[in-house]
């Protein structure tokens, strides 16, 4: 996973507390200080920590951040059940949120918080909301792949002419989320045929950045990654991306899938009001502005907050409509094991 510096500048007036943070259900017991929250963070470490620090500065509520990967933490929450110490869970991709949701372990999201995020970036059950997003793209070496020979659809990568000409990172939650979207959009039968073709054609790498570097070095003509790896390298001088460009599939193609980073409050949380406030902060104008102004280069999803100006606007990606809470991570892992990608 590429780690970005998530620099934030936070100013807070002394004594500024959100009123509900001092309630009896959300206190340390003496009524004077709000309880600390535990955040299970599968987002970039810098992103989760920056939101936590900013929320603490604003409200006085401390947030303990415990970092891990999407399914590492999702499976931990499922195993912990009602005994989980987590108050809030945020991810990079939504299939991990779907897993926790399927076990009915999230509390309903406060109505005002749901209203801050368009429905297409949240759970259809109303138990988690989007906090950020990233777009699927095809990164390619411009000297190896003429623009008129680029794949029109991500489905084209299963065709024989693409054998050995693109890279994937099957062990990562990013590519697994993309596969989940193909299955959801095209159906299991067509998705399975596509995945078999990808297994036959793709070169396997570990990590999106590695794919981009390989394409830039001419080791492989192209690869399937998320957009922000390329934009992040470009912002850092382009040493690992100078010879590449991005292909956005558009046209509501499965390859135009926008993966949602989710956030939810655990039903077992003993600090429910403060946990809901933290989720509201991340998805609200202030939290989303921190994301937009950072070097993370992920898309904002909160209403009224535009993403970093360097990015192709989210509204122009013509992404397919996907039920984010229907992306079946465990099923996709089984499918990828079946074809030999895992």
Phi and psi restraints in degrees (value plus and minus 20) as a CYANA .aco file:
   2 UNK   PHI     -94.9   -54.9
   2 UNK   PSI     110.3   150.3
   3 UNK   PHI    -123.1   -83.1
   3 UNK   PSI     108.7   148.7
   4 UNK   PHI    -130.3   -90.3
   4 UNK   PSI     130.4   170.4
   5 UNK   PHI     -94.9   -54.9
   5 UNK   PSI     102.2   142.2
   6 UNK   PHI    -128.3   -88.3
   6 UNK   PSI      59.3    99.3
   7 UNK   PHI    -101.2   -61.2
   7 UNK   PSI     111.8   151.8
   8 UNK   PHI    -153.6  -113.6
   8 UNK   PSI     130.2   170.2
   9 UNK   PHI    -135.8   -95.8
   9 UNK   PSI      97.9   137.9
  10 UNK   PHI    -139.2   -99.2
  10 UNK   PSI     109.0   149.0
  11 UNK   PHI    -141.4  -101.4
  11 UNK   PSI     118.7   158.7
  12 UNK   PHI    -161.9  -121.9
  12 UNK   PSI     117.0   157.0
  13 UNK   PHI     -94.6   -54.6
  13 UNK   PSI     121.8   161.8
  14 UNK   PHI     -82.2   -42.2
  14 UNK   PSI     114.0   154.0
  15 UNK   PHI      61.7   101.7
  15 UNK   PSI     -15.0    25.0
  16 UNK   PHI     -95.8   -55.8
  16 UNK   PSI      89.7   129.7
  17 UNK   PHI    -148.5  -108.5
  17 UNK   PSI     121.1   161.1
  18 UNK   PHI     -92.2   -52.2
  18 UNK   PSI     113.2   153.2
  19 UNK   PHI     -76.7   -36.7
  19 UNK   PSI     -60.8   -20.8
  20 UNK   PHI     -87.7   -47.7
  20 UNK   PSI     -38.3     1.7
  21 UNK   PHI     -87.5   -47.5
  21 UNK   PSI     -36.5     3.5
  22 UNK   PHI    -119.6   -79.6
  22 UNK   PSI     -11.7    28.3
  23 UNK   PHI     -89.4   -49.4
  23 UNK   PSI     140.9   180.9
  24 UNK   PHI     -85.0   -45.0
  24 UNK   PSI     -47.4    -7.4
  25 UNK   PHI     -96.7   -56.7
  25 UNK   PSI     -28.9    11.1
  26 UNK   PHI    -153.0  -113.0
  26 UNK   PSI      14.8    54.8
  27 UNK   PHI    -140.8  -100.8
  27 UNK   PSI     148.8   188.8
  28 UNK   PHI    -100.1   -60.1
  28 UNK   PSI     -26.0    14.0
  29 UNK   PHI      96.8   136.8
  29 UNK   PSI     -42.9    -2.9
  30 UNK   PHI    -119.0   -79.0
  30 UNK   PSI     -22.7    17.3
  31 UNK   PHI      57.2    97.2
  31 UNK   PSI     -23.6    16.4
  32 UNK   PHI    -116.8   -76.8
  32 UNK   PSI     -46.1    -6.1
  33 UNK   PHI    -152.0  -112.0
  33 UNK   PSI     120.4   160.4
  34 UNK   PHI     -88.5   -48.5
  34 UNK   PSI     132.8   172.8
  35 UNK   PHI     -89.5   -49.5
  35 UNK   PSI     134.1   174.1
  36 UNK   PHI     -93.6   -53.6
  36 UNK   PSI     127.4   167.4
  37 UNK   PHI    -124.2   -84.2
  37 UNK   PSI     131.8   171.8
  38 UNK   PHI    -130.7   -90.7
  38 UNK   PSI     100.0   140.0
  39 UNK   PHI    -124.3   -84.3
  39 UNK   PSI      99.2   139.2
  40 UNK   PHI    -105.9   -65.9
  40 UNK   PSI      90.4   130.4
  41 UNK   PHI    -129.8   -89.8
  41 UNK   PSI      90.2   130.2
  42 UNK   PHI    -126.1   -86.1
  42 UNK   PSI     -15.1    24.9
  43 UNK   PHI     -95.6   -55.6
  43 UNK   PSI     157.5   197.5
  44 UNK   PHI     -74.0   -34.0
  44 UNK   PSI     118.7   158.7
  45 UNK   PHI     -76.1   -36.1
  45 UNK   PSI     -60.5   -20.5
  46 UNK   PHI     -87.1   -47.1
  46 UNK   PSI     -54.5   -14.5
  47 UNK   PHI     -87.7   -47.7
  47 UNK   PSI     -71.9   -31.9
  48 UNK   PHI     -80.6   -40.6
  48 UNK   PSI     -61.5   -21.5
  49 UNK   PHI     -86.9   -46.9
  49 UNK   PSI     -58.5   -18.5
  50 UNK   PHI     -86.1   -46.1
  50 UNK   PSI     -63.6   -23.6
  51 UNK   PHI     -81.3   -41.3
  51 UNK   PSI     -62.4   -22.4
  52 UNK   PHI     -82.6   -42.6
  52 UNK   PSI     -66.5   -26.5
  53 UNK   PHI     -84.3   -44.3
  53 UNK   PSI     -61.8   -21.8
  54 UNK   PHI     -86.2   -46.2
  54 UNK   PSI     -59.3   -19.3
  55 UNK   PHI     -85.6   -45.6
  55 UNK   PSI     -61.6   -21.6
  56 UNK   PHI     -82.7   -42.7
  56 UNK   PSI     -64.1   -24.1
  57 UNK   PHI     -82.0   -42.0
  57 UNK   PSI     -54.2   -14.2
  58 UNK   PHI    -100.4   -60.4
  58 UNK   PSI     -57.7   -17.7
  59 UNK   PHI    -134.2   -94.2
  59 UNK   PSI     -38.3     1.7
  60 UNK   PHI      66.7   106.7
  60 UNK   PSI     -26.9    13.1
  61 UNK   PHI    -102.3   -62.3
  61 UNK   PSI      99.6   139.6
  62 UNK   PHI     -93.5   -53.5
  62 UNK   PSI     126.8   166.8
  63 UNK   PHI    -148.3  -108.3
  63 UNK   PSI      98.5   138.5
  64 UNK   PHI    -110.3   -70.3
  64 UNK   PSI     101.1   141.1
  65 UNK   PHI    -119.9   -79.9
  65 UNK   PSI     105.1   145.1
  66 UNK   PHI    -136.8   -96.8
  66 UNK   PSI      94.9   134.9
  67 UNK   PHI    -113.5   -73.5
  67 UNK   PSI     129.0   169.0
  68 UNK   PHI    -194.2  -154.2
  68 UNK   PSI    -196.9  -156.9
  69 UNK   PHI    -109.5   -69.5
  69 UNK   PSI     148.1   188.1
  70 UNK   PHI     -69.2   -29.2
  70 UNK   PSI     -83.8   -43.8
  71 UNK   PHI     -99.8   -59.8
  71 UNK   PSI     -42.8    -2.8
  72 UNK   PHI     -78.6   -38.6
  72 UNK   PSI     -69.5   -29.5
  73 UNK   PHI     -96.8   -56.8
  73 UNK   PSI     -55.8   -15.8
  74 UNK   PHI     -82.3   -42.3
  74 UNK   PSI     -65.6   -25.6
  75 UNK   PHI     -86.0   -46.0
  75 UNK   PSI     -53.5   -13.5
  76 UNK   PHI     -85.0   -45.0
  76 UNK   PSI     -62.4   -22.4
  77 UNK   PHI     -82.2   -42.2
  77 UNK   PSI     -63.4   -23.4
  78 UNK   PHI     -81.8   -41.8
  78 UNK   PSI     -63.0   -23.0
  79 UNK   PHI     -86.3   -46.3
  79 UNK   PSI     -57.6   -17.6
  80 UNK   PHI     -93.9   -53.9
  80 UNK   PSI     -52.0   -12.0
  81 UNK   PHI      37.2    77.2
  81 UNK   PSI    -154.5  -114.5
  82 UNK   PHI     -87.6   -47.6
  82 UNK   PSI     -33.8     6.2
  83 UNK   PHI    -111.4   -71.4
  83 UNK   PSI     -16.0    24.0
  84 UNK   PHI     -81.7   -41.7
  84 UNK   PSI     114.9   154.9
  85 UNK   PHI     -99.3   -59.3
  85 UNK   PSI     -28.2    11.8
  86 UNK   PHI     -90.1   -50.1
  86 UNK   PSI     119.6   159.6
  87 UNK   PHI    -119.7   -79.7
  87 UNK   PSI     -60.2   -20.2
  88 UNK   PHI    -154.8  -114.8
  88 UNK   PSI     123.6   163.6
  89 UNK   PHI    -147.0  -107.0
  89 UNK   PSI     107.6   147.6
  90 UNK   PHI    -148.0  -108.0
  90 UNK   PSI     129.1   169.1
  91 UNK   PHI    -150.0  -110.0
  91 UNK   PSI     156.5   196.5
  92 UNK   PHI    -109.6   -69.6
  92 UNK   PSI     -57.7   -17.7
  93 UNK   PHI    -149.7  -109.7
  93 UNK   PSI     134.5   174.5
  94 UNK   PHI     -98.8   -58.8
  94 UNK   PSI     -42.0    -2.0
  95 UNK   PHI     -75.9   -35.9
  95 UNK   PSI     -52.6   -12.6
  96 UNK   PHI     -87.8   -47.8
  96 UNK   PSI     -55.4   -15.4
  97 UNK   PHI     -85.8   -45.8
  97 UNK   PSI     -59.8   -19.8
  98 UNK   PHI     -81.6   -41.6
  98 UNK   PSI     -57.2   -17.2
  99 UNK   PHI     -82.6   -42.6
  99 UNK   PSI     -67.9   -27.9
 100 UNK   PHI     -85.0   -45.0
 100 UNK   PSI     -60.3   -20.3
 101 UNK   PHI     -81.4   -41.4
 101 UNK   PSI     -59.0   -19.0
 102 UNK   PHI     -85.0   -45.0
 102 UNK   PSI     -42.4    -2.4
 103 UNK   PHI    -113.5   -73.5
 103 UNK   PSI     -14.7    25.3
 104 UNK   PHI      39.0    79.0
 104 UNK   PSI      23.0    63.0
 105 UNK   PHI    -122.3   -82.3
 105 UNK   PSI     -25.5    14.5
 106 UNK   PHI    -114.5   -74.5
 106 UNK   PSI     126.5   166.5
 107 UNK   PHI    -101.3   -61.3
 107 UNK   PSI     133.6   173.6
 108 UNK   PHI     -78.9   -38.9
 108 UNK   PSI     121.1   161.1
 109 UNK   PHI     -96.2   -56.2
 109 UNK   PSI     117.3   157.3
 110 UNK   PHI     -73.8   -33.8
 110 UNK   PSI     120.9   160.9
 111 UNK   PHI     -77.1   -37.1
 111 UNK   PSI     -61.0   -21.0
 112 UNK   PHI     -84.9   -44.9
 112 UNK   PSI     -53.9   -13.9
 113 UNK   PHI     -91.1   -51.1
 113 UNK   PSI     -62.4   -22.4
 114 UNK   PHI     -78.1   -38.1
 114 UNK   PSI     -56.0   -16.0
 115 UNK   PHI     -89.1   -49.1
 115 UNK   PSI     -37.1     2.9
 116 UNK   PHI     -99.2   -59.2
 116 UNK   PSI     -35.1     4.9
 117 UNK   PHI    -146.7  -106.7
 117 UNK   PSI     109.7   149.7
 118 UNK   PHI     -75.3   -35.3
 118 UNK   PSI     125.0   165.0
 119 UNK   PHI     -78.3   -38.3
 119 UNK   PSI     -51.2   -11.2
 120 UNK   PHI     -88.4   -48.4
 120 UNK   PSI     -31.2     8.8
 121 UNK   PHI    -129.6   -89.6
 121 UNK   PSI       1.3    41.3
 122 UNK   PHI    -159.9  -119.9
 122 UNK   PSI     154.3   194.3
 123 UNK   PHI     -91.3   -51.3
 123 UNK   PSI     117.5   157.5
 124 UNK   PHI     -88.2   -48.2
 124 UNK   PSI     -37.0     3.0
 125 UNK   PHI    -105.8   -65.8
 125 UNK   PSI     -33.2     6.8
 126 UNK   PHI      57.9    97.9
 126 UNK   PSI      -0.8    39.2
 127 UNK   PHI    -126.5   -86.5
 127 UNK   PSI     -22.1    17.9
 128 UNK   PHI    -175.6  -135.6
 128 UNK   PSI     140.1   180.1
 129 UNK   PHI    -151.8  -111.8
 129 UNK   PSI     139.8   179.8
 130 UNK   PHI     -91.2   -51.2
 130 UNK   PSI     123.6   163.6
 131 UNK   PHI    -136.9   -96.9
 131 UNK   PSI     -39.2     0.8
 132 UNK   PHI    -185.4  -145.4
 132 UNK   PSI     155.9   195.9
 133 UNK   PHI    -174.9  -134.9
 133 UNK   PSI     140.8   180.8
 134 UNK   PHI    -163.2  -123.2
 134 UNK   PSI     128.7   168.7
 135 UNK   PHI    -122.8   -82.8
 135 UNK   PSI     118.3   158.3
 136 UNK   PHI     -89.1   -49.1
 136 UNK   PSI     118.2   158.2
 137 UNK   PHI    -164.1  -124.1
 137 UNK   PSI     143.9   183.9
 138 UNK   PHI    -131.2   -91.2
 138 UNK   PSI      91.5   131.5
 139 UNK   PHI    -107.9   -67.9
 139 UNK   PSI     114.8   154.8
 140 UNK   PHI    -162.9  -122.9
 140 UNK   PSI     129.9   169.9
 141 UNK   PHI    -101.0   -61.0
 141 UNK   PSI      99.8   139.8
 142 UNK   PHI     -87.8   -47.8
 142 UNK   PSI     -40.1    -0.1
 143 UNK   PHI    -106.3   -66.3
 143 UNK   PSI     -34.8     5.2
 144 UNK   PHI    -125.3   -85.3
 144 UNK   PSI     -44.0    -4.0
 145 UNK   PHI    -149.9  -109.9
 145 UNK   PSI      83.8   123.8
 146 UNK   PHI     -79.8   -39.8
 146 UNK   PSI     127.6   167.6
 147 UNK   PHI     -77.6   -37.6
 147 UNK   PSI     -54.8   -14.8
 148 UNK   PHI     -97.3   -57.3
 148 UNK   PSI     -22.1    17.9
 149 UNK   PHI    -131.2   -91.2
 149 UNK   PSI     -11.1    28.9
 150 UNK   PHI     -89.0   -49.0
 150 UNK   PSI     131.5   171.5
 151 UNK   PHI     -84.3   -44.3
 151 UNK   PSI     112.8   152.8
 152 UNK   PHI     -94.6   -54.6
 152 UNK   PSI     -48.0    -8.0
 153 UNK   PHI    -158.5  -118.5
 153 UNK   PSI     132.9   172.9
 154 UNK   PHI     -83.1   -43.1
 154 UNK   PSI     -43.8    -3.8
 155 UNK   PHI     -86.3   -46.3
 155 UNK   PSI     -45.3    -5.3
 156 UNK   PHI     -82.8   -42.8
 156 UNK   PSI     -43.3    -3.3
 157 UNK   PHI     -87.7   -47.7
 157 UNK   PSI     -32.0     8.0
 158 UNK   PHI    -107.2   -67.2
 158 UNK   PSI     -24.5    15.5
 159 UNK   PHI    -101.8   -61.8
 159 UNK   PSI     132.0   172.0
 160 UNK   PHI     -76.2   -36.2
 160 UNK   PSI     -51.9   -11.9
 161 UNK   PHI     -86.5   -46.5
 161 UNK   PSI     -32.1     7.9
 162 UNK   PHI    -121.5   -81.5
 162 UNK   PSI      -9.3    30.7
 163 UNK   PHI     -82.9   -42.9
 163 UNK   PSI     104.8   144.8
 164 UNK   PHI      54.1    94.1
 164 UNK   PSI      -9.7    30.3
 165 UNK   PHI    -130.8   -90.8
 165 UNK   PSI     -14.1    25.9
 166 UNK   PHI    -171.4  -131.4
 166 UNK   PSI     136.5   176.5
 167 UNK   PHI    -131.9   -91.9
 167 UNK   PSI     131.9   171.9
 168 UNK   PHI    -158.0  -118.0
 168 UNK   PSI     143.5   183.5
 169 UNK   PHI    -143.0  -103.0
 169 UNK   PSI      60.1   100.1
 170 UNK   PHI     -86.1   -46.1
 170 UNK   PSI     -42.6    -2.6
 171 UNK   PHI     -98.4   -58.4
 171 UNK   PSI     -30.4     9.6
 172 UNK   PHI    -113.3   -73.3
 172 UNK   PSI     131.1   171.1
 173 UNK   PHI     -83.5   -43.5
 173 UNK   PSI     -45.5    -5.5
 174 UNK   PHI     -82.0   -42.0
 174 UNK   PSI     -75.8   -35.8
 175 UNK   PHI     -86.5   -46.5
 175 UNK   PSI     -54.8   -14.8
 176 UNK   PHI     -82.6   -42.6
 176 UNK   PSI     -56.2   -16.2
 177 UNK   PHI     -85.8   -45.8
 177 UNK   PSI     -58.9   -18.9
 178 UNK   PHI     -83.7   -43.7
 178 UNK   PSI     -63.3   -23.3
 179 UNK   PHI     -81.8   -41.8
 179 UNK   PSI     -61.2   -21.2
 180 UNK   PHI     -76.8   -36.8
 180 UNK   PSI     -60.7   -20.7
 181 UNK   PHI     -87.5   -47.5
 181 UNK   PSI     -61.3   -21.3
 182 UNK   PHI     -79.5   -39.5
 182 UNK   PSI     -64.8   -24.8
 183 UNK   PHI     -83.6   -43.6
 183 UNK   PSI     -61.7   -21.7
 184 UNK   PHI     -87.4   -47.4
 184 UNK   PSI     -59.7   -19.7
 185 UNK   PHI     -99.8   -59.8
 185 UNK   PSI     -62.4   -22.4
 186 UNK   PHI    -117.9   -77.9
 186 UNK   PSI     -32.1     7.9
 187 UNK   PHI      73.3   113.3
 187 UNK   PSI     138.7   178.7
 188 UNK   PHI     -84.4   -44.4
 188 UNK   PSI     -61.2   -21.2
 189 UNK   PHI     -83.9   -43.9
 189 UNK   PSI     -71.0   -31.0
 190 UNK   PHI     -88.4   -48.4
 190 UNK   PSI     -56.4   -16.4
 191 UNK   PHI     -82.0   -42.0
 191 UNK   PSI     -60.9   -20.9
 192 UNK   PHI     -85.5   -45.5
 192 UNK   PSI     -61.0   -21.0
 193 UNK   PHI     -83.7   -43.7
 193 UNK   PSI     -61.2   -21.2
 194 UNK   PHI     -82.7   -42.7
 194 UNK   PSI     -65.0   -25.0
 195 UNK   PHI     -83.4   -43.4
 195 UNK   PSI     -57.6   -17.6
 196 UNK   PHI     -83.6   -43.6
 196 UNK   PSI     -60.0   -20.0
 197 UNK   PHI     -86.3   -46.3
 197 UNK   PSI     -59.2   -19.2
 198 UNK   PHI     -84.0   -44.0
 198 UNK   PSI     -60.9   -20.9
 199 UNK   PHI     -79.9   -39.9
 199 UNK   PSI     -59.5   -19.5
 200 UNK   PHI     -90.7   -50.7
 200 UNK   PSI     -49.4    -9.4
 201 UNK   PHI    -122.0   -82.0
 201 UNK   PSI     -51.8   -11.8
 202 UNK   PHI    -100.4   -60.4
 202 UNK   PSI     131.5   171.5
 203 UNK   PHI    -115.9   -75.9
 203 UNK   PSI     116.0   156.0
 204 UNK   PHI    -114.6   -74.6
 204 UNK   PSI     109.4   149.4
 205 UNK   PHI    -146.1  -106.1
 205 UNK   PSI     149.3   189.3
 206 UNK   PHI    -132.4   -92.4
 206 UNK   PSI      82.4   122.4
 207 UNK   PHI      82.4   122.4
 207 UNK   PSI     124.0   164.0
 208 UNK   PHI     -82.2   -42.2
 208 UNK   PSI     -60.7   -20.7
 209 UNK   PHI     -82.5   -42.5
 209 UNK   PSI     -57.4   -17.4
 210 UNK   PHI     -85.0   -45.0
 210 UNK   PSI     -59.5   -19.5
 211 UNK   PHI     -82.0   -42.0
 211 UNK   PSI     -67.4   -27.4
 212 UNK   PHI     -80.8   -40.8
 212 UNK   PSI     -63.6   -23.6
 213 UNK   PHI     -83.1   -43.1
 213 UNK   PSI     -59.4   -19.4
 214 UNK   PHI     -85.8   -45.8
 214 UNK   PSI     -60.2   -20.2
 215 UNK   PHI     -85.8   -45.8
 215 UNK   PSI     -61.3   -21.3
 216 UNK   PHI     -83.7   -43.7
 216 UNK   PSI     -55.7   -15.7
 217 UNK   PHI    -104.4   -64.4
 217 UNK   PSI     -24.2    15.8
 218 UNK   PHI      62.0   102.0
 218 UNK   PSI      -7.8    32.2
 219 UNK   PHI     -92.9   -52.9
 219 UNK   PSI     -44.8    -4.8
 220 UNK   PHI    -171.6  -131.6
 220 UNK   PSI     122.6   162.6
 221 UNK   PHI     -83.8   -43.8
 221 UNK   PSI     -54.0   -14.0
 222 UNK   PHI    -181.8  -141.8
 222 UNK   PSI    -193.0  -153.0
 223 UNK   PHI    -194.5  -154.5
 223 UNK   PSI     142.0   182.0
 224 UNK   PHI    -116.5   -76.5
 224 UNK   PSI      99.6   139.6
 225 UNK   PHI    -162.2  -122.2
 225 UNK   PSI    -197.2  -157.2
 226 UNK   PHI    -117.8   -77.8
 226 UNK   PSI     134.2   174.2
 227 UNK   PHI     -80.4   -40.4
 227 UNK   PSI     -57.8   -17.8
 228 UNK   PHI     -92.3   -52.3
 228 UNK   PSI     -38.3     1.7
 229 UNK   PHI     -83.3   -43.3
 229 UNK   PSI     -64.0   -24.0
 230 UNK   PHI     -88.3   -48.3
 230 UNK   PSI     -66.3   -26.3
 231 UNK   PHI     -84.9   -44.9
 231 UNK   PSI     -55.9   -15.9
 232 UNK   PHI     -84.8   -44.8
 232 UNK   PSI     -61.5   -21.5
 233 UNK   PHI     -89.0   -49.0
 233 UNK   PSI     -59.2   -19.2
 234 UNK   PHI     -80.1   -40.1
 234 UNK   PSI     -61.2   -21.2
 235 UNK   PHI     -87.0   -47.0
 235 UNK   PSI     -45.2    -5.2
 236 UNK   PHI    -111.6   -71.6
 236 UNK   PSI     -11.9    28.1
 237 UNK   PHI      95.1   135.1
 237 UNK   PSI     -32.2     7.8
 238 UNK   PHI      57.3    97.3
 238 UNK   PSI       1.5    41.5
 239 UNK   PHI     -80.8   -40.8
 239 UNK   PSI     -50.5   -10.5
 240 UNK   PHI    -128.7   -88.7
 240 UNK   PSI      -8.8    31.2
 241 UNK   PHI    -163.8  -123.8
 241 UNK   PSI     -15.9    24.1
 242 UNK   PHI     -79.8   -39.8
 242 UNK   PSI     -50.7   -10.7
 243 UNK   PHI    -116.3   -76.3
 243 UNK   PSI      -7.1    32.9
 244 UNK   PHI    -142.9  -102.9
 244 UNK   PSI     141.7   181.7
 245 UNK   PHI    -155.5  -115.5
 245 UNK   PSI     152.2   192.2
 246 UNK   PHI    -129.9   -89.9
 246 UNK   PSI     118.1   158.1
 247 UNK   PHI    -124.3   -84.3
 247 UNK   PSI      98.2   138.2
 248 UNK   PHI    -114.8   -74.8
 248 UNK   PSI     104.5   144.5
 249 UNK   PHI     -91.3   -51.3
 249 UNK   PSI     -58.4   -18.4
 250 UNK   PHI      38.6    78.6
 250 UNK   PSI    -180.4  -140.4
 251 UNK   PHI      34.9    74.9
 251 UNK   PSI       6.9    46.9
 252 UNK   PHI      36.7    76.7
 252 UNK   PSI       3.4    43.4
 253 UNK   PHI     -86.8   -46.8
 253 UNK   PSI     133.4   173.4
 254 UNK   PHI     -79.2   -39.2
 254 UNK   PSI     -47.4    -7.4
 255 UNK   PHI     -95.9   -55.9
 255 UNK   PSI     -25.3    14.7
 256 UNK   PHI    -116.9   -76.9
 256 UNK   PSI      -7.9    32.1
 257 UNK   PHI     -73.6   -33.6
 257 UNK   PSI     109.9   149.9
 258 UNK   PHI    -123.3   -83.3
 258 UNK   PSI      94.2   134.2
 259 UNK   PHI    -105.4   -65.4
 259 UNK   PSI     110.7   150.7
 260 UNK   PHI    -116.7   -76.7
 260 UNK   PSI     111.1   151.1
 261 UNK   PHI    -105.6   -65.6
 261 UNK   PSI     101.6   141.6
 262 UNK   PHI    -120.9   -80.9
 262 UNK   PSI     143.7   183.7
 263 UNK   PHI    -163.6  -123.6
 263 UNK   PSI     116.8   156.8
 264 UNK   PHI    -170.5  -130.5
 264 UNK   PSI     138.5   178.5
 265 UNK   PHI    -119.1   -79.1
 265 UNK   PSI     111.3   151.3
 266 UNK   PHI     -92.1   -52.1
 266 UNK   PSI     117.2   157.2
 267 UNK   PHI     -79.8   -39.8
 267 UNK   PSI     -50.1   -10.1
 268 UNK   PHI    -101.7   -61.7
 268 UNK   PSI     -23.6    16.4
 269 UNK   PHI     -78.1   -38.1
 269 UNK   PSI     114.5   154.5
 270 UNK   PHI    -110.1   -70.1
 270 UNK   PSI     -18.7    21.3
 271 UNK   PHI    -146.4  -106.4
 271 UNK   PSI      26.0    66.0
 272 UNK   PHI     -72.2   -32.2
 272 UNK   PSI     -70.7   -30.7
 273 UNK   PHI     -79.7   -39.7
 273 UNK   PSI     -64.8   -24.8
 274 UNK   PHI     -88.1   -48.1
 274 UNK   PSI     -56.8   -16.8
 275 UNK   PHI     -83.4   -43.4
 275 UNK   PSI     -61.6   -21.6
 276 UNK   PHI     -84.7   -44.7
 276 UNK   PSI     -55.7   -15.7
 277 UNK   PHI     -87.0   -47.0
 277 UNK   PSI     -57.8   -17.8
 278 UNK   PHI     -84.6   -44.6
 278 UNK   PSI     -62.8   -22.8
 279 UNK   PHI     -83.3   -43.3
 279 UNK   PSI     -60.6   -20.6
 280 UNK   PHI     -83.2   -43.2
 280 UNK   PSI     -56.9   -16.9
 281 UNK   PHI     -86.4   -46.4
 281 UNK   PSI     -65.9   -25.9
 282 UNK   PHI     -81.2   -41.2
 282 UNK   PSI     -57.4   -17.4
 283 UNK   PHI    -111.8   -71.8
 283 UNK   PSI     -29.5    10.5
 284 UNK   PHI    -102.4   -62.4
 284 UNK   PSI    -198.8  -158.8
 285 UNK   PHI     -79.3   -39.3
 285 UNK   PSI     -62.6   -22.6
 286 UNK   PHI     -89.0   -49.0
 286 UNK   PSI     -66.8   -26.8
 287 UNK   PHI     -85.3   -45.3
 287 UNK   PSI     -60.0   -20.0
 288 UNK   PHI     -90.9   -50.9
 288 UNK   PSI     -51.6   -11.6
 289 UNK   PHI     -86.4   -46.4
 289 UNK   PSI     -57.1   -17.1
 290 UNK   PHI     -79.5   -39.5
 290 UNK   PSI     -62.6   -22.6
 291 UNK   PHI     -84.5   -44.5
 291 UNK   PSI     -66.3   -26.3
 292 UNK   PHI     -82.4   -42.4
 292 UNK   PSI     -56.6   -16.6
 293 UNK   PHI    -105.5   -65.5
 293 UNK   PSI     -24.2    15.8
 294 UNK   PHI    -106.8   -66.8
 294 UNK   PSI    -199.6  -159.6
 295 UNK   PHI    -114.6   -74.6
 295 UNK   PSI     -10.9    29.1
 296 UNK   PHI     -87.1   -47.1
 296 UNK   PSI     -54.9   -14.9
 297 UNK   PHI      40.9    80.9
 297 UNK   PSI       8.8    48.8
 298 UNK   PHI    -109.7   -69.7
 298 UNK   PSI     143.2   183.2
 299 UNK   PHI    -100.4   -60.4
 299 UNK   PSI     119.2   159.2
 300 UNK   PHI     -96.3   -56.3
 300 UNK   PSI     131.9   171.9
 301 UNK   PHI    -145.1  -105.1
 301 UNK   PSI     -29.7    10.3
 302 UNK   PHI     -88.9   -48.9
 302 UNK   PSI     122.4   162.4
 303 UNK   PHI     -81.9   -41.9
 303 UNK   PSI     114.5   154.5
 304 UNK   PHI      61.9   101.9
 304 UNK   PSI     -14.6    25.4
 305 UNK   PHI    -140.5  -100.5
 305 UNK   PSI      89.8   129.8
 306 UNK   PHI     -94.4   -54.4
 306 UNK   PSI     130.2   170.2
 307 UNK   PHI     -94.1   -54.1
 307 UNK   PSI     154.8   194.8
 308 UNK   PHI     -69.5   -29.5
 308 UNK   PSI     114.6   154.6
 309 UNK   PHI     -85.7   -45.7
 309 UNK   PSI     -36.2     3.8
 310 UNK   PHI     -91.0   -51.0
 310 UNK   PSI     -41.2    -1.2
 311 UNK   PHI    -105.5   -65.5
 311 UNK   PSI     129.4   169.4
 312 UNK   PHI     -82.9   -42.9
 312 UNK   PSI     105.7   145.7
 313 UNK   PHI     -74.9   -34.9
 313 UNK   PSI     120.3   160.3
 314 UNK   PHI     -76.2   -36.2
 314 UNK   PSI     -57.7   -17.7
 315 UNK   PHI     -86.6   -46.6
 315 UNK   PSI     -37.8     2.2
 316 UNK   PHI    -114.5   -74.5
 316 UNK   PSI     -20.8    19.2
 317 UNK   PHI     -99.9   -59.9
 317 UNK   PSI     -36.5     3.5
 318 UNK   PHI      30.6    70.6
 318 UNK   PSI      32.9    72.9
 319 UNK   PHI     -96.2   -56.2
 319 UNK   PSI     134.5   174.5
 320 UNK   PHI     -91.5   -51.5
 320 UNK   PSI     135.0   175.0
 321 UNK   PHI    -103.3   -63.3
 321 UNK   PSI     104.0   144.0
 322 UNK   PHI    -152.2  -112.2
 322 UNK   PSI     117.9   157.9
 323 UNK   PHI     -99.4   -59.4
 323 UNK   PSI      82.7   122.7
 324 UNK   PHI     -79.5   -39.5
 324 UNK   PSI     -47.4    -7.4
 325 UNK   PHI    -107.3   -67.3
 325 UNK   PSI     -17.1    22.9
 326 UNK   PHI    -124.1   -84.1
 326 UNK   PSI     -21.3    18.7
 327 UNK   PHI     -94.8   -54.8
 327 UNK   PSI      94.5   134.5
 328 UNK   PHI    -116.9   -76.9
 328 UNK   PSI      70.4   110.4
 329 UNK   PHI     -79.4   -39.4
 329 UNK   PSI     -70.8   -30.8
 330 UNK   PHI     -79.0   -39.0
 330 UNK   PSI     -58.9   -18.9
 331 UNK   PHI     -83.0   -43.0
 331 UNK   PSI     -61.9   -21.9
 332 UNK   PHI     -87.2   -47.2
 332 UNK   PSI     -58.4   -18.4
 333 UNK   PHI     -79.8   -39.8
 333 UNK   PSI     -62.7   -22.7
 334 UNK   PHI     -81.4   -41.4
 334 UNK   PSI     -62.0   -22.0
 335 UNK   PHI     -85.9   -45.9
 335 UNK   PSI     -61.4   -21.4
 336 UNK   PHI     -89.2   -49.2
 336 UNK   PSI     -52.2   -12.2
 337 UNK   PHI     -88.2   -48.2
 337 UNK   PSI     -58.3   -18.3
 338 UNK   PHI     -80.0   -40.0
 338 UNK   PSI     -61.3   -21.3
 339 UNK   PHI    -108.4   -68.4
 339 UNK   PSI     -26.9    13.1
 340 UNK   PHI      72.7   112.7
 340 UNK   PSI      -1.5    38.5
 341 UNK   PHI    -108.2   -68.2
 341 UNK   PSI     -35.5     4.5
